[in-house]
Amino acid sequence: MRIRLHKYLINKLSFTFFIFLFTIFYDLNVQADLPSSLKLDTLPTLQSGPPLHIQAAYDKEIQLEVTVSDDYSSQNSNIIWSINNKKICSGLYCPILLKESDFQNTVPILQIITYNDTGGTTYTYEFEMRSKEGFDSKSLNQDTAYLKNSQSNSFSSQTVSALYGKGTLIQSDYILYIGSLQRNFNWDEGIFQTDHLDTLRIADSESGVWFLLPSSTLSIHKQVETDDIRRARFDYGNIRLKASGNKINLDEKNKFFNNKMEVTTPELTLSVPRGGDVVLTRDKESNKYFTRVIVFSGEVFIEPNPNILKNSDSLSSKKISLGTGLEFKIFENGTITPLAVPNHSTIENFIAFTTTAHEVKERKQNTSEDALPDILARATVLADNEEYFELLNLLTPLQNHMNKDIRIPYYLGFAKKGLYQNQDAKRYFLIAKDMDNKYPMAHWQLALIYLEEKNYSNAENEFLLAHKNIPSNSKISHEYDYYIGVPYFFNNKLLLAKNSFQSAVWDSELDPALRQSAADFLSKINIEKPWTLIVPIGIQYDNNVLSIAQNQSLPTQYSEKSAFRSIAGAIYTNDSSKENKNNGWFLGGGAKAFYVKNFPTSYSNLDTLVLESSIYETYRWEKDEAKKEKDTVRVYQTAGDIIVDNQQDTLYFLGGGIYNNLELNAGVQVDISNRADSDKKSGLVYNQYYQMNLGKYDDFIFDLNLQAQEQLMFQTSTTVGNTFEVIATPSATYSIDSKTSLKFGNTFDFLYTFISPIQSTYKFIPSAAINYFIYEWLVGTFTATFEYDKVYPDNGNVYRPGASLMMTGIF
């Protein structure tokens, strides 16, 4: 039998080699046309290499080399050379020595694998053996440029071998018997079958590895030319699918190269994306067929057969996303069992059946202390890709070395937690914590477990300990504000929770789902501390040498010249309605003080001090009893004094009310300065303000502030008259991160003076500000403005730049 097979191989190889030479000499102008999946820049390919059939002689060295393609991905790929699944070297060059004693029962098959994070391409070569006499490796194995021949799968290789026992592939009238020797096949319509002691390893350079376990049947379907996914039907047995590539898309191009495998059973369709590792079982239970899915790593998508979900319309049109460490089970009658953690013995069974003897041997060798750096490097990659089962399998033999490196117990806990085995995970994290109490990730993971256990006191403590040593540029540094807010909320520390959730909502680097959750928590927090203290200190440069800095509710004097000045102030409020959610009347009060110092000596006589105090009453009532919604209205009384150049200038008295976004007030201002009576500005003042939120678009929040003011003077002259003013300020705020935001605004201000229209003005003031939270309670703001004034009726134009730098403490 072996002699007949040898002759058959020689005849087949000779015929193929003749065709290959014919193609080289007579079709050199034909351009290579790779399969569609290999045309993507992300997959590495070879430009040239050894001939398809390598001339070799036992015990004589064979010098081979390859040239990678010119694209970026190929130039930065890894290259591995292996014979019969055993790595022999890596890189562009490889000296091969075949010892005849090693190949008494097997034929040597060379594979050159080039791969990157997206996936890999496998090239398979057969050796054509000849005698040692006259053997010249370089002359017989010259590099060959890869040109397209008549076979469509020239550079997309599929191989199959038996890990245990044997197997069969039936394609049309052709039957391929599969043993431990790796065999090539074409991905076309066909059926793989195994008996009760057989396990097959089906490797495909485009999709990954398919492990067909004992007593199983897999029907593969011909690939559509424009499709990059392998499709198959699974009728009975067990199969493990490991899709090639990394589960994390590295760039925009990879979105077209995502799902690698699609397997259909009578109960569901399973899609396995890049980097996915999943087990599929079809069997009987209580005389009913079922399909079971267990995810080892990555994320898979399940679409139940709508024909069996007649009573579950909500699932019939949806894909179910299943994450790592979960088991999904659906029966032929449409019954879906609850998601569960897979049985440990089941996991071990699949790992054992899909692990080669060589891999087992490697695993046993790599338990020594000297191998720890290499093992931990592999563990880091597995952890980054959330391959929890493989991570657990890699590190379990190292439990005796946990005291050597803190990452061993941490990664073991990380794998256990990923598989929803929190009690085991907690034990490992506590070991890591005892080894180094400053190791932040052990505290972080413990805090997440305590959150799931609703042990909010311990969760809060662990998050705080983790935060001390979390790198500022790490992913979890952005997640901290959200996660610490959760135990604050349930520990009834509502003010701390509010501050944390507000920071989370503004953090554009945070996962949108966490930002939305933070917003939901904020909507439930209505209690604030009763008092607030705001202290602004800064420098201004503009034309308003008498600045009140509060809503323009008071008289303002303008000059044609701009000037530098400093401003210092304080605003204190105390509102008893914030202490509880009861209905009824609540008293409150506040005070303001601002001091303006003009730097130019020509304006020193306008240095100003503003003092103000207020009393307000808040009324709360039940707006909707069924929804438990409440509403409030506030009325207030305000008195103030303006002191200019150390002399009293103006007294004012206002009364007003606030409901939702609308504020109205009216009162009197009395000029008590030593100016001439004809120049005094005493009269009635009426103000109305309205704030409107225009919504959020992408990362921008839009607002509109409206203001109207009317002044009726007790006496008028050529310099003092009744006025009406309208101000509108639309603005847009953009959050750069949790601490920094930009604000762009534009103020439209129209002032009309009745007695002397020549004083009427129209102002157009664009502004830009950047706000930065130096600490949680301190905000730095830099604002730049450019004011354009048009004076009526003489149509005079005035242009003034302005700027301010303010530091505001919020206590």
LUMZA-195079 format. One record per residue (C-alpha): z, y, x. Coordinates in steps of 0.001 Angstrom, whole numbers, plus 500000, padded with zeros to 6 digits. Layout:
LUMZA-195079
ZYX
...
//
This chain:
LUMZA-195079
500000500000500000
500903502409502809
497589501699504637
495579502347501462
497474505574500824
496920506659504432
493154506068504127
493100507943500845
494880510911502411
492549510918505426
489465510886503185
490907513586500942
491961515763503863
488607515369505601
486700516333502452
488964519323501858
488703520394505469
484895520205505240
484892522408502157
487219524825503911
484937525084506983
481912525505504708
483644528411502987
484581530049506275
481088529962507741
478992530724504661
481172532991502574
482843535298505037
482002538404502993
483963537267499961
487088539355499420
490412537664498698
491253537801494977
494926536915494667
496559535845491403
497736538745489257
501407538165490026
500737538481493765
498755541700493448
501964543679492936
503031545641495998
506540544290495602
505643540665496452
505082539912500148
501903538118501235
500330536923504479
497052538312505758
496287535414508049
497840532264509370
497128528679510439
494329526672508788
495132524845505579
495220521558507496
496922521858510857
495789519635513725
498909518008515172
499997515238517508
503420513653517632
505627514773520534
503189517579521494
504214521194520837
502179523101518228
502065526880518586
501539528638515220
501709532249514105
501051534334510979
500098537941510270
501630539737507297
499594541905504934
499419545656505425
501435546680502353
504993547971502763
506664545019501034
504988542435503270
505759544404506417
509467544391505463
509732540794504279
511554537783505706
509595534754506902
511017531217507081
509254528097508396
510453524715507119
509302521109507345
510228518874504425
512739521459503165
514503521780506531
514402525207508201
513003525084511732
512484528773512634
511882532261511270
509631535203512089
505937535531512873
505820532819515561
506955529209515418
506653526413518027
506726523053516233
507455519680517801
507008516620515558
508869513593516782
507265510373515646
510708508770515219
511571511332512510
508560510549510321
508510506771510044
508846506838506237
507744510362505308
504756512578505906
505528516031507454
504766518976505139
505045522549506447
506055525438504204
505892529110505245
507979531228502877
507848535014502921
510259536791500590
512042540054499753
514428541232497028
511708541013494369
510620537445494957
508700535286497355
505391533616498151
505238530071499509
502338528722501565
502103524932501955
500246523161504791
499522519517505613
499389518127509126
496305516200510177
497571513830512871
495519512968515950
496106511351519306
497947513104522121
495009512791524509
493015516023524721
495246517768522152
495032521581522486
497155523383519910
495683526877520367
492015525876520188
492510523519517237
494718525801515098
493210529261515311
494401531912512850
492480531921509579
492064534951507355
492901534133503746
489734534263501659
489334533386498012
487933529932497385
487052528221494111
490615527133493315
492462529677491161
495911528785492507
495103528958496206
497981531274497052
500395530485494247
501880527152495242
503700524665493048
505514521706494539
507702518964493101
510005516405494686
512773514089493531
516320514898494549
517426511546493164
515311508616492012
511759509440491005
509784511180488293
506375511490486652
503916514282485890
501243513545483289
498315515974483190
495330514958481038
494282511526482341
495965512110485702
499418510692486520
501404511893489550
504309509684490631
506990511779492331
509380510596495022
511412512283497753
508169513396499439
507240516886498249
503975516866496261
501679519697495206
500522520214491609
498779522882489549
500676524749486826
498588523618483881
499135521720480654
501328518751481517
504559516829480959
507332516163483511
509498513117482726
512609511640484326
514434508365483682
518196507964483442
518728508083487251
516110510692488211
516353514381489107
513318516527489936
513087519814491817
510056521774490620
509396524809492851
506977527555491875
506302530532494152
505863532836491128
508805531953488896
511488530108490859
513009526617490783
513243524253487795
515716521334488110
514898518573485625
517926516290485226
518012512603484185
516468511457480879
514654514753480287
511182515883479243
509606519247480093
506158520269478811
504576523042480891
501896525321479427
498868526824481117
499502530381482249
497586533231480646
495647535033483371
497222538439482645
500742537041482273
503351536829485034
505680534472483183
505802530660483232
506082529077479807
507298525599478905
508665523545476006
511830521504476396
512326518634473975
515266516590475240
517728516336478129
519081518887480631
517377521454482842
518615524173485191
516421527256485719
516829529561488722
514432532525488533
513366534023491839
514055537581492882
517024539878492392
518322540751488939
518515544452489820
515205546287489479
514643548201492681
511897550568491540
509649551520488653
507038548873489468
509428545997488930
509710546640485190
506376544814484872
507708541836486810
510944541074484991
511016537875482941
510038534871485048
510559531868482755
510288531293479015
511388527949477596
511136527021473913
513067524360472013
512908523704468244
516039525873467898
515324528881470145
513242530642472784
514977531374476091
513772534143478463
515089534114482037
514658537420483952
514528537838487705
517662536534489369
518765534556486295
520412531148486646
520807529170483431
521292525635482133
519516524399478990
520545521249477115
518911519615474092
520850516689472659
522414515238469513
525897515727468103
527028514121464823
523417512987464371
522163516599464515
520012518056467277
521287521151469069
520304523447471949
522969524688474348
522600527503476882
525033528133479766
524480531191481996
525466530724485638
524399534205486781
522385537195485673
521564537819482033
519270535818479729
517771536562476324
517860534162473402
515706534421470308
516717531861467648
513929530186465680
513673532320462506
512602529270460486
516088527760460771
518004531014460164
517263531461456474
520832532547455788
521156534764458846
518595537521458404
520498539751460808
519701537363463676
516206536289462719
514462539274464318
516826539992467207
517065538851470798
520582537904471810
521630539005475302
523875536401476936
525832537318480068
527237535305482933
529893532687482179
529118532184478489
527906529229476438
525648529563473377
525040526629471016
522755526414467981
522064523390465754
518833522366464039
520219523472460659
520759527042461947
524500526754462610
525582528856465585
528931528040467164
531103530871468528
530446531976472100
532665530056474481
533470529558478156
531701526411479410
533709523340480302
534495523166484020
533383519537484358
530037520454482793
529543523174485392
530403520824488263
528027518216486856
525057520577486968
525943521893490420
526218518320491726
522895517229490217
521011520296491499
522417520382495025
520590518579497796
522327516381500327
521378518942502979
523117521740501007
526223519594500570
526281518950504285
525899522674505038
528732523510502656
531058521043504354
530192522392507785
530814525991506747
534521525635505943
535692526301509475
537359529575510398
534500530433512792
532050530434509872
534052532979507812
531912536070508685
528704534343507593
530287532922504428
531787536266503422
528447537981503988
526860535485501582
529778535981499184
529158539740499135
525543539203498094
526565536726495393
529229539127494085
526789542049494006
524450539946491871
527299538600489687
526483534972490534
529983533824489654
529459530041489641
527761530051493035
530442532388494417
533214530087493214
531435527049494630
531005528774498002
534597529945498440
536705527227496795
536767525097500003
538169528152501854
541395528480499890
543378527302502923
542032530326504835
542945532987502269
545436534591504646
542625535182507172
540664537698505111
541615539591501946
538082539217500612
538542535462500078
541211535762497341
539520538888495983
536108537246495573
537698534103494125
539478536290491569
536269538231490950
534388534998490201
537149533695487934
537280536981486041
533503536963485630
533824533518484061
536512534782481634
539272532790483364
541629535751483576
544860533902484334
543376532243487419
541756535532488393
545066537377488117
546700534891490480
544054535554493178
544192539346492730
547977539282493108
547550537378496391
545098540043497611
547486542781496479
550346541204498437
548156540968501533
547324544692501432
548816546922498769
546284549652499661
543261547463498866
541905549384495830
539699546701494266
542588544263493759
544464546940491795
541301547866489900
540519544317488779
544160543684487825
544078546860485737
540960545652483901
542675542321483127
545791544114481878
543574546232479619
542099543070478077
545633541731477604
546651545048475962
549346545429478624
548719549173478850
551756550093480964
550737547759483793
547081548764483400
547967552449483821
550044551725486925
547314549612488574
544584552183487861
546727554904489446
547344552743492534
543636551907492820
542663555568492542
544559556476495720
542078554574497908
538839554471495899
535926555950497929
534839559213496327
531158558272496230
531619554791494747
530548553686491284
534104553074490091
535161556573491152
533017557796488248
534484555153485931
538087556052486766
538506558938484306
537368556766481417
539427553691482272
542655555588483037
542196557415479742
542413554167477761
546004553214478796
547006556889478536
545781556839474934
547586553647473936
550708554685475858
550752557808473634
550131560165476590
547566561996474516
547241565136476604
546544563136479763
544133560934477809
542298563966476470
541816565459479939
540552562130481312
538110561517478441
536802565078478661
535991564544482348
534301561229481484
532152562780478754
530864565417481209
530123562935484025
526350562454484053
526712559620486609
528815557541484215
527317554734482139
526158556221478783
528078553552476869
531350554604478546
530574558274477923
530036557534474235
533259555527474101
535106558443475727
533680560754473049
534912558343470356
538412558413471838
538330562210471960
537523562356468247
540796560494467606
542922562854469715
543876565929467696
547268566749469184
547456569315471982
550320570892473865
551591573936471902
551222576429474742
548434577418477130
548278579835480050
544962581079481442
544967583216484605
541590584695485694
541311586528489027
538034587753490458
535565590366491655
532785591983489599
529760594077490434
528045595854487544
527946599150485675
530981598620483424
533663600480485345
536082600130482434
536197596393481712
538349594902478986
536990591358479530
537815590174476005
535122589877473321
534158593560473497
536528594168470586
537700597404472254
535936600610473369
533908600277476560
532713603087478827
529441602765480749
528087604438483822
524581604657485226
525813603340488573
527034599851489414
530316599395491253
532553596705492742
535928596105491102
538626593463491002
540083591957487848
543360590092487402
544702588876484111
546738586402482115
546431585021478574
549355583145477068
549420581482473637
551931579329471799
550873577578468597
553402575371466809
550653573817464633
549491571765467610
552745569838467853
552128567688464767
549641566883462017
551743568031459055
550475570306456299
551841573833455681
552321577122457512
552934577399461269
553816580454463369
552385581298466750
551919584138469126
550350585271472342
550005588007474914
547283589288477233
547337591483480290
544336592642482381
544220595002485319
540935596482486609
540782598117490043
537557599976490951
536732599887494660
534737603195494894
537060606214495103
534810608122492679
535924605723489925
539590605412490899
540511607602487946
539199604819485705
541474602040487030
542606600325483859
545481598237482545
545154596517479163
548214595087477417
547972593157474166
550226591030471958
549499588985468833
551263587129466057
549344584555464070
549997582233461173
548154578926460773
547810577094457471
546809573387457358
545893571438454210
544393568101453146
540642568548452989
539770565010451890
542642562772450886
540506559623450842
539204560184454381
542512561657455644
540665564756456818
542530568052457327
541394571645457620
543015574853458925
542708578624458676
544450581224460839
545326584867460245
546640587150462978
547868590655463766
547174592232467164
548394595394468876
547227596702472225
547525599548474670
544924600723477216
546272602640480223
543773604537482396
544745606140485696
548429605453484937
548199607368481640
548018606004478130
544460606235476841
544004604206473621
546175602293471165
544632599749468806
545836597652465893
543775594751464463
544191592193461699
541916589208461317
541315585595460435
539590582496461891
538050579616459947
536056576956461787
533525578893463923
533804582235462100
536208585029463106
536624588406461347
538937591287462260
539340594952461373
541696597712462436
542157601109463937
541925602520467447
543762605761468295
542749607883471276
546007609329472701
544507610604475943
544574614217477110
540828614643476451
539609617416474185
539824616599470486
536039616692470164
535765613946472834
538402611567471468
537308608167470127
539683607504467266
538491605561464253
538141602315462327
536812599157464032
535296596086462350
534252592927464249
532781589558463304
532078586615465591
530327583307465016
529937580392467437
527311577764466757
526703574504468640
522973573780468617
523318570185469817
522651568131472932
519206567428474339
519010565100477312
521681566452479712
521788569987478242
524245571326475637
522998574361473705
525218577027472078
524745580346470286
527345583151470121
526830585943467605
528808589209467363
528616592355465254
530809595480465601
530980598682463598
532988601776464577
533669604645462139
535085607635463987
537654609963462353
535752612901463807
532316613102465356
530599615350467862
527590615320470124
529409612898472439
531308610812469881
529664609178466877
529792606244464500
528190603127466031
526857599747464995
526297596996467571
524806593464467336
525064590965470183
523477587475470352
523927585138473338
522150581754473370
523199579527476284
522518576106477783
525022574099479846
523987571333482234
526541568930483722
525768568004487328
528811565733487612
532361565486486301
533388568645488201
530282570830488343
528175572395485600
525494575074485332
525271577552482465
522226579672481625
522420582424479022
520608585443477688
522363588314475918
520516590514473411
522584593651472713
521514596437470337
523744599547469964
522918602300467479
524795605619467454
524423607418464114
525388611007465026
523452611022468286
520589608461468274
519715609407471836
522688607283472918
521302604154471216
520362601348473577
518755597928473601
519981595582476347
518490592380477638
520830590571480070
519845587123481454
522641585347483336
523251582171485284
526654580734486145
527936577750488068
531370576337487213
533255574064489562
536595572372488869
538382572751492201
541325570882490758
541793569597487244
543477572907486342
541466575394488437
537890576482487738
535697578542490033
532856580458488359
530056582464489941
527858584407487533
524718586417488340
523134588807485798
520256591209485638
520538593893482979
517601595743481443
518560598729479235
516128600596477044
517455603942475749
516283605328472395
514590607550471367
513432608803474784
512334605277475897
514168605560479175
514545602318481179
517490601268483345
517636598138485570
520952596916486960
521861593707488833
525325592290488342
527507589480489618
531040588175489332
533139585612491140
536138584393489152
538880581852489796
540576580778486581
543727578700486401
544193576703483193
547746575504482637
//
